[in-house]
Amino acid sequence: MNQSAATNEERRVTSRKASPSNLRLYCPQLNLTRCRPLNLSTRGAFLDSVPEHAYVGRRVQLVFSVAEASAIKLIRVWAVVVHLSNEGIGFGFTHKYRTARTANN
């Protein structure tokens, strides 16, 4: 198999989805606040931001914030930076997630 064909093959197991407009992502280790992921899947997320302290293999905690009718739902997940380019940063989720609800003020 030719190498250029191998690099263009899709390795994705699950399909990417555009992230909902009410979803925001925080990552304290990379100084990311109120970012909106470009796309989201069950295995990861992609942002069009390139934080300066990011490197492939770095383990980080991501906090997703979802605004609902009367509350904000927080979803915390551990992830690893799996892709880094001029277009953005890709995270691969590594563990199960925790959720919490906070009242809207």
N, C-alpha and C positions, 0 to 999 in steps of 0.2 A: 504494500500500500504506500502511496506517495505521501511524503511528510506534510505537504501543504493541505492535502485532503484530510489528514488526521487532525490537524489543528483546527479545522473548520467544523468538525463533527460536533453535534450537540450532545453534551454529556448529561444534560438535565433530565432528572427522573420525573419531576413534577413541573407543571406549567407555571410560568410567571403570571402574576395578576397585577394590574395597576392598583396602587394602594388607595384605600378610601380617603376622601378629602378630610375626614375628621380624625385621621391618624397622625400622630407626631412621634418622633423618635428622639430619645436623649441618650447620650453616651458620655458619662462624666470623665472616663479615662482619656477620651479623645477630644474633650471640650466641644462636643456636639450638643446643641440645644435646639429644640423645636424644629427639627429637620423633618421633611416629608419624604419617605422612601419613594423612589421612582417605581419600583415593583417589589413584589413580595411573593414568596412561595412558602410551602410548609417547611422547607429546609434552609431558607435564608432570605436576605433582603439586599437591595442595592440602592445606594444614595449617589446623587450627582455631586457630592461634596468630597474634597480630598483633604482630610485633616493632616496637619504637619507631623504629628507624632505617630502616625499609623505605619505599620509594616505587616507584610504577609506573615501569618502565624501568631500574631498578637491576640491574646485572649482578653475579651472585654465583656462587660455587662451592658446590655441594651435595655432600656426602659421604653416601652411603647405606651403612649397615652391615647386613649380613645374617648372622645366626648360623646356621651349618650344623653338622653332626654334630661335626666335630673342628676347625673353623676358623671364623674370621670373615672374610667376604668384604667388601671395601670397593670401592664403585663411586663414582667421582668424575665429576661432570658440571657443565658450565657451564649456567647458566640465567639468565633475566630475570624479574623480578617483573612479572607480567601482570595480576594482579587483587589488589586490596586493599580489604577491607571489614571491618565489625564481625564478620563470620562467620569471617574468616581471610585467608590469603594464598595466591595461586596463582602457581606458577612454570611457565614455558615453557622446555623444554630447548632449547639452542641448538647444541650440538656433540655429536660422538660421545663415548662414555664410555670410561674406563679402569678396569680392575679389578685388584685386588691381594688376595692371601690372607695372612692372618696366623694364626699358630697360637694356639689357645685355651690360656690358662694357668690 
